[in-house]
Amino acid sequence: MPVVQLAPRLAIHTLEINPKGKQTILLLHGLGVTGESWSFQFPVLERSGFHILAPDMRGFGKSTWLGGRATIRDWARDMALLLQHQGAAPACVAGISMGGAVALQLALDYPHLVKRLVLINTFAHLRPRGLTAWLYFLTRFFLAHFVSVRVQAHAVARRIFPRPEQEGLRQVFRDQIMQANPSAYRGAMRALARFNVSDRLPGLHIPTLIISGEQDTTVPLEVQRELCNRLPQARQLIIPGTGHAVIAEQPEIVNAAILEFLANLT
């Protein structure tokens, strides 16, 4: 099922693994990358009997971009349509960074479609804290709007995978960002800057696991703690010594945590 046609002009490229699995898990990628960014999770989830859906959200990877001003709610609506189209609801939903924001919006707007939530290095509302954080986000905004996607890809990859031995991960990350529609990337950055569902969190009664990289320099740990504290059925796992791309940096720990949280569902 490489492409799902959700509307006349909206085609969502979707990786589907183990379609006969008893329980669906929808995996939502971060800003700029694609469903393939979850490749370290695919084998473990498949062996555990999950039906895996890993779409490229609109404007990213091989999915189409409709243009105009998009919001996180638009991306969440796409995912609701995808689950309904595939007859896969209610599903477990996991999202990292931007994908976590989309997952959160999906659960708030369509709670009947979501069984459990895994939110990784994400937020309900993000505002930079401190001069360094402001400079980082302003630099990303400038690169996205006034410089090529290639330059943006290299800069962000270096920030997220800073160690010399992570060159392989940096290359994969850069290659995926290069597939993004530049307008979609810029639109997503603006949508994330406007995103704020903090006031709705106390009403979300879905079991939620929040996974946080202790050294995340994109979404501060205190922001993720606040998210956990405001969700009635949330608990948080903090993984020491890892940053924003925790699903690639510490896949064994992440995979074990997800499987434990989702135990007895398949």
N, C-alpha and C positions, 0 to 999 in steps of 0.2 A: 504494500500500500504506500507507494512513494508520494502520491499527491492526493489530497482530499480537496474537492471543489466545494467550498463553503458558500460561495456566492458567485454570480456570473463572472466577476473580475477578481475574486479572491481564492487563490489556490495555495493551500498550506502543505508544504513538503513535510512528510512525517515518517520517521523511522518507526517501524512496528516490529516488535520482537515477541515471539511466543504468543501468537494471537489466540491460542486455545487456553491460555492461562486463566485460572478461575477468578483472579482479582486484577483489575487494571491499576497501573500506576502511571500517572502523567508527569513527565519530567520537563520542567521549564527552564530554559537556559538564561544566562546573564546577558547584559548589554553587548551587542555586537557579534556574539558568537552564535552557535547553532546547536541543534539537538545532539549532534555528535560530541559535544563537550561532556556528555554524561557517559562516555565510552568506558570509563573505569567502573561504572556501576552496572552496566548491562549484563555481564556474565553472572554476577552474584544474584541479581534480581531474577534473571531467567532461570537459574538453577533452583531458586526458591519458589518457582511456579508462578511468577507474576507475568501478566500481559503488559508489555511495555509500550507506551506511546511517547516518542520524543520528537515533537514538532520543531521546525524552524518557525518562530513566530513571524507574523507579517512584516515584510521589509527586510528580513534577515535570512541568510543562507539562500536556499532555493525557493523560498516563498515569495509571493508577489507583494508589491507595495501599492496601496491605493492612492497615495498622495494625501494632501490636506493635513489638517491638524489632528493628530491622534492623541488619545489619552490612555492611561493604564486601563481604564474601564473598557476601551475598545479592544485592547489585546485580551482582556479577560473574557469579553463576550465571544471573541473568536474561539477561545479554548472551551467555553461552554458549548458552542455549536459543534466543535470537534468531538467532544465527549458524547453529545446527543447523536450526532451523525454515526458514530461508531457503536452506538448502543452500549457504551462502556461505563455509564454512571450507575450508582455513585462510585467514584474512583478515589484512590489515594493520590494526593497531589504533592509533588516536591518541587521547590523552586529555589534557585540561587540568585542573589542580588536582584537585578531587574525581574528575573523569573519568580523570585520570592514575592515581590510586590504584586505581580500579576496573579500569583497563586492566592495571595491574601485577598485581593479584590474579587477574584473568582469565588472564594469561599463566602465572602460577605454578601455578594450579589446573588449567588446561586448555591446556597448552603445545601440544598437537596442533591446537588451533584458531587459533593465532596464528603468523603468518609473520614479521612484523616489528612492532616497537613504536616509537611516537613518544610520548614523555612530556614534557609541557609544564608548566613551573612547578608541579611536583608533588613527591611525597616518598614514602619508605617508612615514615617515622616522623617525626612533627612535634611538637616541644615548643617553646613560645615561648622566645626567648633575649633577655633584657634586659627592663627595666621597661616600655618602650614597647610591645613585642610582647605582653607579658602583659596590659597594659591594653586593647589592641586586641581580643584574643581574648575577654577577660572581658566587654568591652562588647558584642561580637557575641553572646555567650552570653546575656547579660542581655536584649538586645533581642529575640532569638529566643524566649525563654521567657516574658517578662513584658510585652512590648510588641507592637504589631501588626506583621504582615508588611510593611505599607506603610512604617512607620518604619524597619524593618530594611533594606528595599530602598533607601530614600533614603540611609541612612548608608553602606551598603556601596558603592553606586554612586558616591558622592562620594569615597570612599577609593580606589576602583580607577580612576576617571576624574576626576582632580582638576583638570584644566586647563579654563579657561572655554570653549575651542573644542571641548571634548568633550561638550557638552550633549546632542547627538544620540545619542551612544553611551550616555550616562547614562540617557536616556529609554528606549532599547531595553532596557537592562539592568534597569531598574526594572520595566518592563512584563512582562518574562519572570519575574522573581522573584515578581511578584504572582500568577502562575498556580500557584505551588507550594502544595502542601498544607502548612499550618503544622506539622502533626505530622511530616510527612516531613522538612521542613527542620530541625526540632529533632532528629529522630532521626539525620539525616545528620551534623549537627554532633557529636553524641555518638559516632557510629560513627567519624568521622574522628579524634576525640580518642583513641579506643582503638586505632586502626589501627597495626599495627607488624609489618612483614614483613622487617625488616632482616636477620634471621638467614638468611632463605631466598634472598637476592639472589645469593650466589655460585653457586648451583645453577641459575640461570636463563640458559640458553645460547641466547638469541634476540637477533639483531641489534637494537640499540636506539639511537635518537637522542634525546638529551635537549636540549630547547630551553628556555633560561632567559632571562628578562628581567633585565637587570643591576640594575634598580631595583625589583625585586619586593619589596614590603613585606609580603606575605602569607606566602610561602614563601621564607625567606632563601636567598641564593645559595650559602652554604656547605652548607646542607642538600641542595641539588641537586647540588653537587659530590660530596658523600658518596655520594649515590645512584649517580652515574656511576662513582665509584671502586670500588664494590662489585659492579657488574654486569660480568661477564666480557667481554661484547661490546658495550659502550656507548661512545659518544662524545658530547661535549657541545658545543653551540653557544650562546654567550652573546651576546645582542643588546643592544648598548649603548643607553642612554637610554630604555629601555622598562620597563614594570612588569608587573603580574600578568596583565593582559588583552592579552597580546602578540599573540594571533591577530587582534585587532581594531585594535590600535595599529600594528603593523608587518606587515600581511598579506603584502606582497610578499616580504619577507625570509623569513617563515615558510613561505610557499607554495613558494618556490624551494628552501629547505632540505629540505622534505618530498619534493618531486619528485626532487631529487638522491638522497636516501637510498633512495627506493623505485624508482629507475631499474632498468629491465630486468625488472620484475615483470609488466608488463601485456602 
